Amino acid sequence: MKHGKSEINSLMEYLGSFELATFNAEEQRNYLNVSLDRFLKTLDLFPEEIGEKSRVLELGANPYFMSLMMKKMYGCRLDFANYFGEERFKKNIEELKSEQFGESYRINFRHFNVERERFPYRDGSFDLVLFCEIIEHLTMDPVHPLVQINRILDDGGYMIVTTPNVLRHDNLRKLIMGKNVHDHYSGYGPYGRHNREYTLDELRLLVEALGFRVEKLYTKVTGAVNIKGFSIKRFRGLIQLLTTRNRGSNIFMLARKVADAESVYPGWLFE
C-alpha cells in the first residue's frame, strides 16, 4: 500500500511526540526516521481478520512505535515483551506520554530471553505474534522462539517476521568492492549486532519445518523517511521497480500456524 507524504508526516509528528525514559530524544527521532518506512510495510502484512478483538503479542516492543500504530489502526488487544539483558526488572512497566496529543499509556511488559526461556504465556493465547527485527540478533537458537511462537498461537493464528535480507543489493555491492558485509562488534553486547542474517528461501525453509504455512513472503527496499542532501535512498521507489527479484533490503513474511511444532534443527543452519 502506498502512503502519501501528508500521512507519513502526520505519523512522524504523532509518534515523535511520545516521550519514553529509555530513549533519549535524538536517538528516538533517528530511530523513527529510519524505521517508519519499514513499520508501514510491516502493517501491510496484517491479515484481514485482525481487529479490535484480536489478541496480539509484540516481541521486542520497545520503543512502542509499532504498538502505537497497531492501536491507532486496528484497536487490537496488545501484549508486550522485551529483553534488556540478564538483569531482571523490579517493575516491568514503562510510561509512554504525548503532551501534544494528550495521550498517555502505561506499558506492562514481560521480560525474557526469546532464545533461552519458555515464553510466559499459555498455549493458544494469541491470534497474531510479531517477531520483527529479532531473528538476526540471535546468537545460538532461532528454532526455540519459533517453536514457542507456534505454541502460544491459537490454531490458524498468524506470525509476522521481518528481518534484513542478507542478499540485499547493498551487501552484493560491498562484496564486489571487496568490503565486508558483517556487522561491527557492538558496545551493547552480543545481542546488539546482527549475528546471522537470512535469505528469503532460508526463512521459508525454517518456518515451514516448524508448523507454519507461508502466506506472504517478499523483499522490499526500505529507508529513511527524511533524507538530507543527495542519497541513493531518495530513489528507493525506483530502486524497488528495478531491483532483481529478492534483492530488497528487508524480508517481510506472514505465516500461519497449520500444525504444532517440534524442535527441528536443519543441517543447513546447525552443525
Sine and cosine of phi, psi and omega as CSV:
sin_phi,cos_phi,sin_psi,cos_psi,sin_omega,cos_omega
0.00,0.00,0.74,-0.67,0.00,-1.00
-1.00,0.08,0.71,-0.70,-0.02,-1.00
-0.92,-0.39,0.79,-0.62,-0.05,-1.00
-0.95,0.31,0.29,-0.96,-0.04,-1.00
-0.88,0.48,-0.64,0.77,-0.02,-1.00
-0.91,0.41,-0.64,0.77,0.04,-1.00
-0.90,0.44,-0.69,0.72,-0.01,-1.00
-0.91,0.42,-0.69,0.73,0.02,-1.00
-0.89,0.45,-0.63,0.77,0.03,-1.00
-0.90,0.43,-0.67,0.74,0.04,-1.00
-0.91,0.42,-0.66,0.75,0.04,-1.00
-0.86,0.51,-0.69,0.72,0.00,-1.00
-0.91,0.41,-0.71,0.71,-0.03,-1.00
-0.90,0.44,-0.82,0.58,-0.05,-1.00
-0.92,0.40,-0.61,0.79,-0.01,-1.00
-0.94,0.34,-0.22,0.97,-0.01,-1.00
-0.99,0.16,-0.23,0.97,-0.05,-1.00
-0.99,0.13,0.66,-0.75,0.04,-1.00
-0.97,-0.24,0.68,-0.74,0.00,-1.00
-0.66,-0.75,0.81,-0.59,-0.12,-0.99
-0.87,0.49,-0.52,0.85,-0.07,-1.00
-0.99,0.16,-0.08,1.00,0.03,-1.00
-0.83,-0.56,0.76,-0.65,0.16,-0.99
-0.98,0.18,0.30,-0.95,-0.17,-0.98
-0.87,0.50,-0.69,0.72,-0.03,-1.00
-0.92,0.39,-0.69,0.73,0.03,-1.00
-0.87,0.50,-0.66,0.75,-0.01,-1.00
-0.90,0.43,-0.70,0.71,0.01,-1.00
-0.88,0.47,-0.71,0.70,-0.02,-1.00
-0.90,0.44,-0.68,0.73,-0.01,-1.00
-0.90,0.44,-0.69,0.73,0.00,-1.00
-0.90,0.44,-0.68,0.73,0.00,-1.00
-0.87,0.49,-0.67,0.74,-0.04,-1.00
-0.97,0.25,-0.52,0.86,-0.21,-0.98
-0.98,-0.20,-0.32,0.95,-0.12,-0.99
-0.86,0.52,-0.66,0.75,0.02,-1.00
-0.85,0.53,-0.68,0.73,0.03,-1.00
-0.92,0.38,-0.64,0.77,0.05,-1.00
-0.84,0.54,-0.73,0.69,-0.03,-1.00
-0.90,0.44,-0.64,0.77,0.04,-1.00
-0.93,0.37,-0.51,0.86,0.07,-1.00
-0.93,0.38,-0.67,0.74,0.02,-1.00
-0.89,0.46,-0.47,0.88,0.05,-1.00
-0.90,0.44,-0.32,0.95,0.01,-1.00
-0.99,0.15,-0.25,0.97,-0.15,-0.99
-0.86,0.50,0.75,-0.66,0.05,-1.00
-0.91,0.41,0.46,-0.89,0.00,-1.00
-0.89,0.46,-0.44,0.90,-0.06,-1.00
-0.94,0.35,-0.33,0.94,-0.09,-1.00
-0.96,0.29,0.80,-0.60,-0.02,-1.00
-0.42,-0.91,-0.40,-0.92,-0.12,-0.99
-0.89,0.46,-0.52,0.85,-0.04,-1.00
-1.00,-0.01,-0.05,1.00,-0.07,-1.00
-0.96,0.27,0.62,-0.79,0.04,-1.00
-0.99,-0.17,0.89,-0.46,-0.13,-0.99
-0.82,-0.58,0.75,-0.67,0.08,-1.00
-0.94,-0.35,0.79,-0.61,0.10,-0.99
-0.95,-0.31,0.93,-0.36,0.09,-1.00
-0.99,0.16,0.64,-0.76,-0.05,-1.00
0.89,0.46,0.74,0.68,-0.17,-0.99
-0.95,0.30,-0.58,0.81,0.01,-1.00
-0.84,0.55,0.75,-0.66,0.25,0.97
-0.99,-0.12,0.37,0.93,0.22,-0.98
0.96,0.29,0.31,0.95,0.09,-1.00
-0.91,0.41,-0.73,0.69,0.04,-1.00
-0.89,0.45,-0.61,0.79,0.02,-1.00
-0.86,0.52,-0.73,0.69,0.00,-1.00
-0.89,0.45,-0.63,0.78,0.01,-1.00
-0.92,0.38,-0.65,0.76,0.04,-1.00
-0.90,0.44,-0.67,0.74,-0.01,-1.00
-0.90,0.44,-0.66,0.75,-0.05,-1.00
-0.94,0.34,-0.64,0.77,-0.14,-0.99
-1.00,-0.07,-0.47,0.88,-0.09,-1.00
-0.85,-0.53,-0.39,0.92,0.00,-1.00
0.90,0.44,0.38,0.93,-0.09,-1.00
-0.97,0.25,0.26,-0.97,0.00,-1.00
-0.99,0.10,0.92,-0.39,-0.18,-0.98
-0.97,-0.25,0.65,-0.76,0.23,-0.97
-0.87,-0.50,0.47,-0.88,-0.11,-0.99
-0.78,-0.63,0.56,-0.83,0.09,-1.00
-0.64,-0.77,0.61,-0.79,0.04,-1.00
-0.63,-0.77,0.25,-0.97,0.15,-0.99
-0.59,-0.81,0.88,-0.47,-0.04,-1.00
-0.92,-0.39,0.22,0.98,-0.03,-1.00
0.84,-0.54,0.00,-1.00,-0.12,-0.99
-0.92,0.39,-0.46,0.89,-0.03,-1.00
-0.91,0.41,0.77,-0.64,0.01,-1.00
-1.00,0.06,0.53,-0.85,-0.01,-1.00
-1.00,-0.06,0.65,-0.76,0.07,-1.00
-0.92,0.39,-0.63,0.78,0.04,-1.00
-0.75,-0.66,0.90,-0.44,0.03,-1.00
-1.00,0.06,0.91,0.42,-0.07,-1.00
-0.72,-0.70,0.70,-0.72,0.10,-0.99
-0.77,-0.64,0.57,-0.82,0.01,-1.00
-0.98,-0.20,0.76,-0.64,-0.01,-1.00
-0.84,-0.54,0.86,-0.50,-0.14,-0.99
-0.64,-0.76,0.69,-0.73,0.11,-0.99
-0.83,-0.56,0.95,-0.30,0.06,-1.00
-0.93,0.37,-0.59,0.81,-0.04,-1.00
-0.87,0.49,-0.65,0.76,-0.05,-1.00
-0.97,-0.26,0.06,1.00,0.06,-1.00
0.89,0.45,0.59,0.81,-0.01,-1.00
-0.85,-0.53,0.62,-0.79,0.10,-0.99
-0.56,-0.83,0.59,-0.80,-0.04,-1.00
-0.69,-0.72,0.64,-0.77,0.09,-1.00
-0.97,-0.25,0.94,-0.33,-0.11,-0.99
-1.00,-0.07,0.92,-0.40,0.13,-0.99
-0.99,-0.12,0.86,-0.50,-0.04,-1.00
-0.81,-0.59,0.41,-0.91,0.13,-0.99
-1.00,-0.01,0.60,-0.80,-0.04,-1.00
-0.89,-0.46,0.93,-0.38,0.01,-1.00
-0.35,-0.94,0.35,-0.94,0.01,-1.00
-1.00,0.01,0.90,-0.44,-0.16,-0.99
-0.93,0.37,-0.39,0.92,-0.04,-1.00
-0.98,-0.19,0.05,1.00,-0.01,-1.00
-0.84,-0.55,-0.46,0.89,-0.17,-0.99
-0.91,-0.41,0.45,-0.90,0.16,-0.99
-0.94,0.34,0.75,-0.66,-0.01,-1.00
-0.90,0.43,0.72,-0.70,-0.11,-0.99
-0.99,0.15,0.80,0.60,0.01,-1.00
-0.67,-0.74,0.46,-0.89,0.02,-1.00
-0.96,0.28,0.36,-0.93,0.08,-1.00
-0.84,0.54,0.64,-0.77,0.09,-1.00
0.92,0.39,0.48,0.88,-0.09,-1.00
-0.98,0.19,-0.36,0.93,-0.20,-0.98
-0.76,-0.66,0.45,-0.89,0.10,-0.99
-1.00,-0.05,-0.41,0.91,-0.02,-1.00
-0.48,-0.88,0.70,-0.72,0.12,-0.99
-0.84,-0.55,0.76,-0.65,0.08,-1.00
-0.99,-0.12,0.84,-0.54,0.00,-1.00
-0.83,-0.55,0.95,0.32,-0.20,-0.98
-0.95,-0.30,0.77,-0.64,0.06,-1.00
0.82,0.58,0.67,0.74,0.00,-1.00
-0.85,-0.53,-0.71,0.71,-0.18,-0.98
-0.86,0.51,-0.51,0.86,-0.01,-1.00
-0.95,0.31,-0.28,0.96,-0.01,-1.00
-1.00,0.00,-0.22,0.98,-0.10,-0.99
-0.93,0.36,0.54,-0.84,-0.12,-0.99
-0.97,-0.25,-0.34,0.94,-0.13,-0.99
-0.56,-0.83,-0.45,0.89,-0.17,-0.99
-0.49,-0.87,1.00,0.07,0.08,-1.00
-0.96,0.28,-0.26,0.97,0.00,-1.00
-0.94,0.35,-0.68,0.73,-0.08,-1.00
-0.82,0.57,-0.79,0.61,-0.01,-1.00
-0.90,0.44,-0.54,0.84,0.01,-1.00
-0.94,0.35,-0.60,0.80,0.08,-1.00
-0.91,0.41,-0.66,0.75,0.01,-1.00
-0.92,0.39,-0.64,0.77,0.06,-1.00
-0.88,0.48,-0.69,0.72,0.05,-1.00
-0.85,0.53,-0.69,0.73,-0.05,-1.00
-0.90,0.45,-0.68,0.73,-0.10,-0.99
-1.00,0.08,-0.14,0.99,0.10,-0.99
-0.98,0.17,0.61,-0.79,0.16,-0.99
-0.92,0.39,0.36,-0.93,0.06,-1.00
-0.84,0.54,0.77,-0.63,-0.05,-1.00
0.99,0.15,0.06,1.00,0.02,-1.00
-0.94,0.33,0.22,-0.98,-0.13,-0.99
-0.90,-0.43,0.45,-0.89,0.15,-0.99
-0.78,-0.62,0.72,-0.70,0.13,-0.99
-0.94,-0.34,0.78,-0.62,0.04,-1.00
-0.84,-0.54,0.76,-0.65,0.21,-0.98
-0.79,-0.62,0.55,-0.83,-0.04,-1.00
-0.26,-0.97,0.46,-0.89,0.07,-1.00
-0.87,0.49,0.56,-0.83,0.01,-1.00
-1.00,-0.04,0.90,-0.43,-0.04,-1.00
-0.90,0.43,-0.37,0.93,0.01,-1.00
-1.00,-0.10,0.36,0.93,0.01,-1.00
-0.90,0.43,0.43,-0.90,-0.05,-1.00
-0.83,0.56,-0.63,0.78,-0.05,-1.00
-0.88,0.47,-0.64,0.77,0.05,-1.00
-0.91,0.41,-0.68,0.73,0.00,-1.00
-0.89,0.45,-0.64,0.77,0.04,-1.00
-0.88,0.48,-0.70,0.72,0.00,-1.00
-0.89,0.46,-0.69,0.73,0.00,-1.00
-0.89,0.46,-0.67,0.74,0.02,-1.00
-0.88,0.47,-0.56,0.83,0.00,-1.00
-1.00,0.08,0.06,1.00,0.03,-1.00
0.98,0.19,0.38,0.93,0.00,-1.00
-0.98,-0.22,0.37,-0.93,0.00,-1.00
-0.99,0.11,0.60,-0.80,-0.01,-1.00
-0.97,-0.25,-0.06,1.00,-0.06,-1.00
-0.99,0.14,0.47,-0.88,-0.03,-1.00
-0.92,0.40,0.43,-0.90,0.12,-0.99
-0.94,0.34,0.34,-0.94,0.20,-0.98
-0.91,0.42,0.57,-0.82,-0.13,-0.99
-0.92,-0.39,0.65,-0.76,0.10,-0.99
-0.94,0.34,-0.18,0.98,0.04,-1.00
-1.00,0.00,0.13,0.99,0.04,-1.00
1.00,-0.09,-0.08,-1.00,-0.10,-1.00
-0.88,0.47,-0.44,0.90,0.01,-1.00
-1.00,0.06,-0.03,1.00,-0.02,-1.00
-1.00,0.10,-0.08,1.00,-0.02,-1.00
-0.83,-0.56,0.21,-0.98,0.11,-0.99
-0.99,0.11,0.93,-0.36,-0.07,-1.00
-1.00,0.03,-0.50,0.86,0.02,-1.00
-0.41,-0.91,0.94,-0.35,0.06,-1.00
-1.00,-0.08,0.30,-0.96,-0.17,-0.99
-0.82,-0.58,0.40,-0.91,0.23,-0.97
-1.00,0.02,0.26,-0.96,0.03,-1.00
-0.86,0.51,-0.70,0.71,-0.03,-1.00
-0.93,0.38,-0.58,0.82,0.05,-1.00
-0.89,0.46,-0.69,0.72,-0.01,-1.00
-0.90,0.44,-0.64,0.76,0.05,-1.00
-0.88,0.48,-0.76,0.65,-0.01,-1.00
-0.85,0.52,-0.65,0.76,-0.06,-1.00
-0.91,0.41,-0.76,0.65,-0.07,-1.00
-0.96,0.29,-0.54,0.84,0.01,-1.00
-0.93,0.36,-0.41,0.91,0.06,-1.00
-0.98,0.20,-0.15,0.99,-0.13,-0.99
-0.85,-0.53,0.57,0.82,0.16,-0.99
1.00,0.07,0.27,0.96,0.00,-1.00
-0.91,-0.42,0.49,-0.87,0.18,-0.98
-0.92,-0.38,0.78,-0.62,-0.02,-1.00
-0.97,0.24,0.84,-0.54,0.02,-1.00
-1.00,-0.09,-0.66,0.75,0.04,-1.00
-0.64,-0.77,0.63,-0.78,0.00,-1.00
-0.35,-0.94,0.87,-0.49,-0.01,-1.00
-0.29,-0.96,0.19,-0.98,0.11,-0.99
-0.94,-0.34,0.46,-0.89,0.05,-1.00
-0.67,-0.74,0.51,-0.86,0.16,-0.99
-0.99,0.16,0.81,-0.59,0.04,-1.00
-0.83,-0.55,0.33,-0.94,0.00,-1.00
-0.12,-0.99,0.02,-1.00,-0.04,-1.00
-0.90,0.43,0.52,-0.85,0.02,-1.00
-0.97,0.25,-0.76,0.65,0.00,-1.00
-0.95,-0.32,0.87,-0.49,-0.04,-1.00
-0.84,-0.54,0.85,-0.53,0.02,-1.00
-1.00,0.02,0.65,-0.76,0.03,-1.00
0.95,0.30,-0.17,-0.98,-0.02,-1.00
-0.99,0.16,0.70,-0.71,0.11,-0.99
-0.43,-0.90,0.64,-0.77,0.05,-1.00
-0.87,0.50,-0.40,0.92,-0.02,-1.00
-0.92,0.38,-0.30,0.95,0.08,-1.00
-0.88,0.48,-0.41,0.91,-0.11,-0.99
-0.96,-0.29,0.51,0.86,-0.10,-1.00
-0.91,0.42,-0.47,0.88,0.07,-1.00
-0.89,0.45,-0.71,0.70,0.05,-1.00
-0.92,0.40,-0.65,0.76,0.02,-1.00
-0.86,0.52,-0.66,0.75,-0.01,-1.00
-0.87,0.49,-0.65,0.76,0.00,-1.00
-0.91,0.41,-0.59,0.81,-0.07,-1.00
-1.00,-0.04,-0.13,0.99,-0.10,-0.99
-0.93,0.37,0.73,-0.68,0.14,-0.99
-0.86,0.52,0.54,-0.84,-0.09,-1.00
-0.79,0.62,0.74,-0.67,0.10,-1.00
0.92,0.40,0.51,0.86,0.05,-1.00
-0.91,-0.41,0.22,0.98,0.06,-1.00
-0.91,0.41,0.25,-0.97,-0.10,-0.99
-0.96,0.30,-0.48,0.88,-0.04,-1.00
-0.77,-0.64,0.53,-0.85,0.10,-0.99
-0.99,-0.11,0.70,-0.71,0.05,-1.00
-0.84,-0.54,0.81,-0.59,-0.06,-1.00
-0.71,-0.70,0.71,-0.71,0.23,-0.97
-0.90,-0.45,0.84,-0.54,-0.01,-1.00
-0.79,-0.61,0.48,-0.88,-0.05,-1.00
-0.86,-0.50,0.67,-0.75,0.04,-1.00
-0.95,0.31,0.85,-0.53,0.01,-1.00
-0.86,-0.52,-0.15,0.99,0.02,-1.00
-0.33,-0.94,0.38,-0.92,0.11,-0.99
-0.92,0.39,0.50,-0.87,-0.08,-1.00
-0.97,-0.23,0.61,-0.79,0.21,-0.98
-0.91,-0.41,0.46,-0.89,-0.04,-1.00
-0.94,0.33,0.96,-0.27,0.03,-1.00
-0.92,-0.40,0.81,-0.59,-0.05,-1.00
-0.92,-0.38,1.00,-0.07,-0.12,-0.99
-0.91,0.41,0.58,-0.81,-0.04,-1.00
-0.91,0.42,-0.42,0.91,0.00,-1.00
-0.96,0.27,-0.21,0.98,-0.04,-1.00
-0.90,-0.44,-0.47,0.88,-0.07,-1.00
-0.85,-0.53,0.58,-0.81,0.11,-0.99
-1.00,-0.07,0.00,0.00,0.00,0.00
